[in-house]
Amino acid sequence: MDRERIERIIENKYSLLLFFLVILLVGSAATAHNDTMHYTVGSLFAMVVFILMLRILKASRFFFVIYIVFSVLALVLHYLAVFVVNNVSLAIVAISVYILMIGTLIVFMTRRIFSERLVTGDTIKGGISVYIMMGTWWQMVYQLLWMCDTRSFLFPGGAVQQGDFLYYSISTITCLGFGDILPLSYPAKLLSAVEALVGQLYVAVFVARLVGLHVAVHARKHNNEG
């Protein structure tokens, strides 16, 4: 790969991240009927997404290695909890690690996006990527809540299907609210309301930031021409 192509990929870092996030969502939907495939595909692309986000954030070598080690540990614990020992406590630990690690990346990615001084198509894709990551983070929060109390949500047919928590999270953060999955407990209702509020505030602030940068760039060009 020549130097120009490498530089082009670096310049479009958010585009690459968004691409793998979309692949992750499509892969999760396509393998929902098979637990093993669903876990394998999700784990593979999740690791790719983690690595891309760490590279975008320019994490130090030490932090990069520690983060990847904990990611692999969480994946192994999750696999053991679901497919080997069928242990809820082990699954809770794994999901908790996911929530902490993905939440950390989202916070730093959001700060990185809002610190950009130039509006480009890649910047917009970065904002979309963070929005999708927020949806997946809330999915894990709901999953953790359900593991602690299976009466937290009411699902169609009374049984949880693969992808139900992601579906509920995306429909909540976008304020679609189809109503087929219902939060029953107070924590579930409160968290759902918070996600809807955070989702709308993020979109509003992100759009305002983009418009502000766009106006500032044009004003600067006008002043230079004048």
C-alpha positions in Angstrom: 0.0 0.0 0.0 1.5 3.3 -1.1 1.9 6.4 1.1 -0.9 8.4 -0.5 -3.4 5.6 0.1 -2.4 5.3 3.7 -2.8 9.1 4.2 -6.2 8.9 2.5 -7.3 6.2 5.0 -6.1 8.2 7.9 -7.9 11.3 6.7 -11.1 9.2 6.4 -10.8 7.5 9.8 -14.4 8.1 10.8 -15.6 6.8 7.5 -13.8 3.5 8.2 -15.3 3.4 11.7 -18.8 4.0 10.5 -18.4 1.3 7.8 -17.4 -1.4 10.4 -20.3 -0.2 12.7 -22.8 -0.7 9.9 -21.2 -4.1 9.2 -21.6 -5.0 12.9 -25.3 -4.1 12.9 -26.0 -5.9 9.6 -24.0 -9.0 10.8 -25.9 -9.0 14.1 -29.2 -8.9 12.3 -28.2 -11.6 9.8 -27.0 -14.0 12.5 -29.8 -13.5 15.0 -31.1 -17.0 14.4 -27.8 -18.6 15.5 -26.4 -17.8 18.9 -22.9 -19.1 18.2 -22.7 -17.2 14.9 -24.2 -14.1 16.4 -21.6 -14.1 19.2 -18.7 -14.8 16.8 -19.6 -12.1 14.2 -20.4 -9.6 16.9 -17.2 -10.2 18.8 -15.0 -10.0 15.7 -16.4 -6.7 14.4 -16.5 -5.3 18.0 -12.8 -5.9 18.3 -12.2 -4.1 15.0 -14.3 -1.2 16.1 -12.4 -1.0 19.4 -9.1 -0.9 17.7 -10.2 1.8 15.2 -11.5 4.0 18.0 -8.3 3.6 20.0 -6.3 4.5 16.9 -8.5 7.5 16.2 -8.0 8.7 19.8 -4.3 8.1 19.4 -4.1 6.1 22.6 -0.7 5.4 24.0 0.8 1.9 23.5 0.3 1.0 27.2 -3.4 2.1 27.2 -4.0 0.3 23.8 -2.6 -3.0 25.1 -4.5 -2.8 28.4 -7.7 -2.0 26.7 -7.4 -4.9 24.2 -6.5 -7.3 27.0 -9.6 -6.3 29.0 -11.7 -6.5 25.8 -10.6 -10.0 25.1 -11.1 -10.9 28.8 -14.7 -9.6 28.6 -15.4 -11.6 25.4 -14.0 -14.8 26.9 -16.1 -14.4 30.1 -19.2 -13.7 28.0 -18.6 -16.8 25.9 -18.1 -19.0 29.0 -21.2 -17.5 30.7 -23.4 -18.1 27.7 -22.1 -21.3 26.1 -20.1 -23.2 28.7 -21.1 -22.8 32.3 -24.4 -20.9 31.8 -23.6 -18.6 34.8 -25.6 -15.4 35.1 -23.1 -13.8 37.6 -20.3 -14.3 35.1 -22.4 -12.8 32.3 -23.1 -9.8 34.6 -19.4 -9.2 35.1 -18.7 -9.4 31.4 -21.5 -7.0 30.5 -20.3 -4.6 33.2 -16.8 -4.6 31.7 -18.3 -3.9 28.3 -20.4 -1.0 29.6 -17.4 0.6 31.3 -15.0 0.2 28.4 -17.4 1.3 25.6 -18.6 4.1 27.7 -15.1 5.4 28.2 -14.5 5.3 24.4 -17.7 7.1 23.7 -16.8 9.9 26.1 -13.4 10.4 24.6 -14.7 10.1 21.0 -17.4 12.7 21.7 -14.8 15.1 23.0 -12.7 14.4 20.0 -15.6 15.1 17.5 -16.6 18.3 19.2 -13.0 19.6 19.3 -12.7 19.4 15.5 -12.1 22.8 14.0 -13.2 22.0 10.4 -16.5 20.5 9.2 -16.0 17.7 6.7 -18.0 14.7 5.5 -15.7 12.6 7.7 -16.5 14.7 10.7 -20.2 14.1 10.2 -19.6 10.4 9.8 -17.7 10.5 13.1 -20.7 12.0 14.8 -23.0 9.4 13.4 -20.6 6.7 14.6 -20.7 8.0 18.1 -24.5 8.1 17.9 -24.6 4.4 16.9 -22.1 3.5 19.6 -24.4 5.2 22.2 -27.2 3.0 21.0 -25.1 -0.2 21.5 -24.0 1.1 24.9 -27.6 1.5 26.1 -28.4 -1.9 24.7 -25.8 -3.4 27.2 -27.2 -1.3 30.0 -30.7 -2.7 29.4 -29.3 -6.2 29.1 -27.5 -5.8 32.4 -30.7 -4.6 34.0 -32.7 -7.5 32.7 -30.0 -10.0 33.9 -30.4 -8.5 37.4 -34.3 -8.5 37.2 -36.0 -10.4 34.4 -39.2 -8.6 35.2 -37.8 -5.2 34.0 -39.1 -5.5 30.5 -42.1 -7.1 28.8 -41.2 -8.7 25.4 -43.6 -9.9 22.7 -44.5 -13.5 23.4 -42.9 -13.2 26.9 -39.5 -14.4 25.6 -36.3 -12.5 24.8 -35.0 -12.9 21.3 -31.5 -12.1 19.9 -31.3 -8.4 19.1 -34.3 -7.4 21.2 -32.2 -5.1 23.4 -30.4 -3.4 20.5 -33.8 -3.0 18.7 -35.3 -1.4 21.8 -32.3 0.8 22.4 -32.2 2.2 18.8 -36.0 2.8 18.8 -35.7 4.6 22.2 -32.7 6.8 21.3 -34.4 7.9 18.1 -37.7 8.4 20.0 -39.6 6.0 17.6 -41.0 4.0 20.5 -43.0 1.3 18.7 -44.3 0.0 22.0 -43.9 -3.7 21.4 -41.2 -3.9 24.1 -42.2 -2.2 27.3 -40.2 -1.2 30.3 -42.0 -2.4 33.5 -39.7 -1.6 36.4 -39.0 1.9 37.6 -35.2 1.7 36.7 -36.1 0.4 33.2 -38.5 3.3 32.7 -36.1 5.9 34.1 -33.2 4.6 32.0 -35.4 4.6 28.8 -36.4 8.2 29.5 -32.7 9.2 30.0 -31.6 7.5 26.8 -34.3 9.3 24.8 -33.3 12.6 26.3 -29.6 12.1 25.8 -30.2 11.0 22.2 -32.1 14.1 21.3 -29.7 16.4 23.1 -26.7 14.8 21.3 -28.3 15.4 17.9 -29.3 18.9 18.7 -25.9 19.9 20.1 -24.0 18.1 17.3 -26.0 19.9 14.6 -25.6 23.2 16.4 -21.8 22.6 16.5 -21.6 21.8 12.8 -23.6 24.9 11.9 -21.5 27.0 14.2 -18.2 25.7 12.6 -19.6 26.2 9.1 -20.6 29.8 9.8 -17.3 30.5 11.5 -15.3 29.2 8.5 -17.4 31.3 6.0 -17.0 34.4 8.2 -13.2 33.8 8.3 -13.1 33.5 4.5 -15.1 36.6 4.1 -12.9 38.6 6.4 -9.8 37.3 4.6 -11.2 38.3 1.2 -12.2 41.7 2.6 
